């Protein structure tokens, strides 16, 4: 636990006071709602944690009694075991704010709403305010994201050096995830595609054939920050189609970064990416969106999607990626995190494999 978590709880309490609430109940199982305010990450498939932030009292609980000591050490708070999330709410409370979701996942158990109703406690969802806060990491968290991105870069380089030893997609994923976990990543998920036209997805036992390109998406947690990076390489040399796809992806990512400035809408940034792909005649084969924020979890705001009205904000850390997926030829995928500054944006790792198109990297 650091001073920033204490400051965030004060900010949460002030939000509740401004909205006439007695306090906030924060709940999480696999995501990071509670971690954002305490540094405690529940872990385990069936564990959960609940945090109460009230006018005069704060309480932290976890479902697993044996994990209370770890929760206390991480948070600097006394942590108790509880059988239900509502157990952290003191008696006499009548109106609470709920933070049980992030940008994409709502972990609120139906039993919690039933328990609130049984105790006569009214509730309102205040998660949108917290989601906005999460989109601007602290300087220390940005450095954690930078370190995580460097780890992604090292893993990609090591895989390229040993790619011929991986005969199927299980071995590729096993190498990448083992590499980053053994070097400090608390969690890691690698998705991949093998060969032209392949979609980046979970491994299924697909063989890696001679001539296949290898496309990767690596998402990992290091210290307090998640990050995501994407890369494609051709162990046996580039085809003309893939050279075109790679050139288009590099150029499109550069165009996106030029547009990624404070005050712009994410939808406008997306359109710049489409315009860049149109210049190469590959816009029908754009795959995925063009990126999203990273932070306490992933994805965070902003989302670089076609109709997004999310505003780009100074301090955002955004995984900016571009992909082409043509079933009959051009296929490529590159991307990595950038920090949005008052002057635009800058690469977190300027010499990473996903940053520049060079013969050695491709």
N, C-alpha and C positions, 0 to 999 in steps of 0.2 A: 504494500500500500504506500502511496505517495501523497503529497499534499494535493495533487491534482484531483484525486478521488474525493478527498474531503471537500474541496472547492465545488466539485460537481454535485455532491449531496446538498451543499448549501444552495446551489443554483436550483436544484430540484425542489427543495423546501420553499424557496422564494416563489417559484412558479406556482406551487400549491397555494400559498398564501394569497397570491395575486388573483387566483381563481376561486377563492372562498372554500378551499378544501382543507380538511384536517391533516392531510399528509398523502404520501404516495406509497403504493405497494408495487415493488419491482419483482418480477418473477422470471426465471429462466431455467431451462434444462440443458439443451445443447448449444444455445446461442449465447450472446454476450451481454444481455441487458444488465444483469447483476455485476458482471465483471467490470463493466464501464464505470460503475460507482464504487467498487470495492477492491478490484484486482483479483478477487477469488473467482476461479473458473471451476464449476462443479465437476465436470468429467464424469465418466462412467455412463453407460447407456440409460440407467434408470434413476440416476440421482437428479436432484433439482435444488435450487436455492431461492430464497425469498428475502427481500430487504424491505424494511419499513423505515421511511424517512418522515418523521412528524415534526410538529412545532417544538416539542421539547424532548423527543426520544427517538433513538435509532436502534433498530434490531436487525440482526442477521441470523438466518436459520438455514440449515441444510437437511436434506432428507436422510442422509447416512450419518448416524452418530459417530462412526469411526473417522469421519472426515471433518469433524468440528475443529480439531486442532489445526489442520492445514488451512481451513477457512479463516481461523483467527489469525494465524501467522500471515496469510496473504493480505488480509483486510485491515489488520490492526484493531479490529472490533472483537467483542466477545461474540462467538458463534455458538448457537444452541441447536440441538436436534429438534425437528418438528415433524409431525405426521401429516400436517396440512399447511399450505401456504398461509392461510388466514390466521394461523396461530401467532404470527409476528405482529398482528395488529392489536394494539392495546384496547382495553375496555373503554366504552364511552365514545368511540369514534362513529361518526354518522355519514361522512362524505369523503371519499378517497379518489385519488387519481391512479389509474392503472398504467403500468409500463410492462407489458408482457410480450411485445413484438418489436421487431426491427423492420427494415425496409421490405423484407420478403417473407418472413416467417412469423406467425403468431403462435406462441406456445401456451396461450392461456388455457388451462384445463377447464372443461365445463363444470367440474365440481367446485372450482373457485367461485364462479358466478353464483352457483347454488348456495354456497356457504355465505357469501356476502348478503344475498337476499334473506337467508334464514336469520342473520343477525341484524337485519334492518339497515344495512349499510348501502347507501347510494354510491354509484361509481361513474366516473367519466374516463374515457381513454385520452391520455395525455402523451402518448408515445410519439406523435408527430413532432412535438417540440424536441424531444430527446434525439430523434432521428436527425433533425437539423443540426443539433449540437455535435453529434458524432461525425458529421461530414467534414469537420475542420479539426484535424489532429493537432496535438501540442507539438512544439519543436522536438521534444524527446521522442514522441511517437513517430514523427517523420524520420528520425534517425533509425528507429527500429524498423520502419518500412524500408529504408535504404539498405540496412544490413540484411533484411530478408531478401531483397531483390538481388543483392550481391551473391547470396547463397543460391538463388535460382540460377544465376549466370554461371556460377562454378559447376553446378550440377549438369547444366546443359553442355558445357564444354567437356566435362569428364565423360558424359555419355557419347558425345561425338567421337571422342578418342577411342572408345571401346564398343562402338555400335555393332561391329561385326560379330561380337561375342554374344549378342542378344538375338536369339532365333525366333522369338515371338513377342507379342505385345505384353504378356505377363512379365517377361524378363526385363523389358524396357521400363515398365512401371516399377517393378521391384528394385531395379537399380536406382532410379531417380528418387523414389520415396525413401529407400534405405540410406541413400547418400545424405539427404537433407535432415532426416531424423537423427542420424548418427552425429550430426554437426549442430544440433541444438534446436531444430524445429520441433515445436510441441505437437503440431498436427500437420499433415501434408496429404494432398490429393493430386495425383497426376492423371490427366486424361490424355489420350493420344489417338492419332490416326496414322495408318500405314498405307502409303501408295496414293496415286492420283485419285482425286474425287472423294477421298475418305473424309468422314466427319470425325471430329475429335470427340471421343467418348471413352467410357470405361473399357478396360481390357476384357477380351472375350476368348483369348487363346488363338488369335489370328496369327498365322506365320508371317515372318518378315522375309519377303522375297528379294532377290537381288534386283537392284534398281529402284526399290521403294524409297520414296521420301519418308521422313519421320516428322510428324507434326505433334507438338506438345503443348499442353496447358498445365502449368504447375501453380497450385494455390497452396500457400503454407502460412502457418502462424509462427512467428519468432518474437519472443518477448511479449510485447503488448499489441502487436500489429499483424494483421493479415496482409498479404500481398499476392499479386498474381502476375505471371509472366508467360509469354507464348513465344514459341520458336519453331521453325521448320529448317531441317537440313537434309542434304542429299548425299548419303554416304558414297554413292557410286557415280556421282557427277550429275550436273543439271541438264535437263532436257530444254529445248527451246521454249516449250509451253510454260515450264516452270520458271524459266528465266523471266518471261513476260509477267507471270503472276507475282514473282518476287519483286520485280521492279515496280509494279503497280501498288503492291502492299507498302513498300518503303515510301513511295511518293505520297500515297494516301495518308499514311500515318504522319508524315511531315506536314501535310495540309491540315490535318486535324489539330496538330499541336499549335500551328499558327493561329487557328481560330479559337483555341481554348484559352480564353482570357476572361478575367472577372467581369461580370455583367452580361456576358453572352448567354443565350439559352442553349441548353444541351441539344435541342432539336436543330438549332441553326448550325451548331458544330457538326452534327450528323450530316446535314445537307452538304457541307463542304466536303465531307468524305465521299459522298455519292458523286459529287461533281468531279472529284479527282479520278474515281474509278471510271466514269464515263469517258474521260479522255483516253483511257486505255481500251475502251470497248468491253470492259469486264463487269460493268455494273449489274448485268443480269445474274452474275454469279457471286455477288456479295453474300458472305455467310456471317451470321450472327449480327449483333449490334457492333458499335465501335468502342465499347468500353463502359466503365462504371467506376465509381469511387471505391476505395479500399480503406479500411480502418479497423475499428474494434471487431468487426466481422466483415464479410464480403457477400454480396455487394453492398456498398453504401451510396449515398448521393454524391455526385450527380450521375444520372444514367444517360449515356450517349445513344439514345434511341430516336427513331424518326419523329415522333410526335411529342417528345419530352419537353416540358416547359420548365424543367429544373434550371435554376440559375447557377452559372459557374461562379464560385466564390474564391477569393484569395485564401489560400491555405488548404484547399482541397488537394487530396492525393488521388490521382485517377489512373487506373490501368487502361491505357489507350492501345487498342489492338485493331488489326485489319486482317481480313481473311477472304480468300477467293476459293470457291469450291465448284469447279466445273466437272461434271461426271466424265466428260470426254477429254479432259486435258488440264488446263491451267489450274494449279492448286498450290496455295501457300498460306501461311498463318504466322504473323509476328506481332509482338506487343510487349509492353511493360509499363511500370508505374512512372508517372511524372508528378511534379509538384506545381500547383498553380501559384504564381507570384503576381505582384502588382503589375509587372511588365509582361506577363504572359505565362509560359510554363517552362520547366527545365527537367531534364532527365534526372532521375534519382541515381542512376548508374550510367554515366555518359559513355563508358567503353563496353557496355554489355553487348552480347551477341545480337540482341533484338534491335539495337539502336541504328546501325548503319549497314548498308549493303556492301559487302566486300567479297571478293572471291574466296578469301579464307574462311569467312563465316558461312557463306552459302554452300 
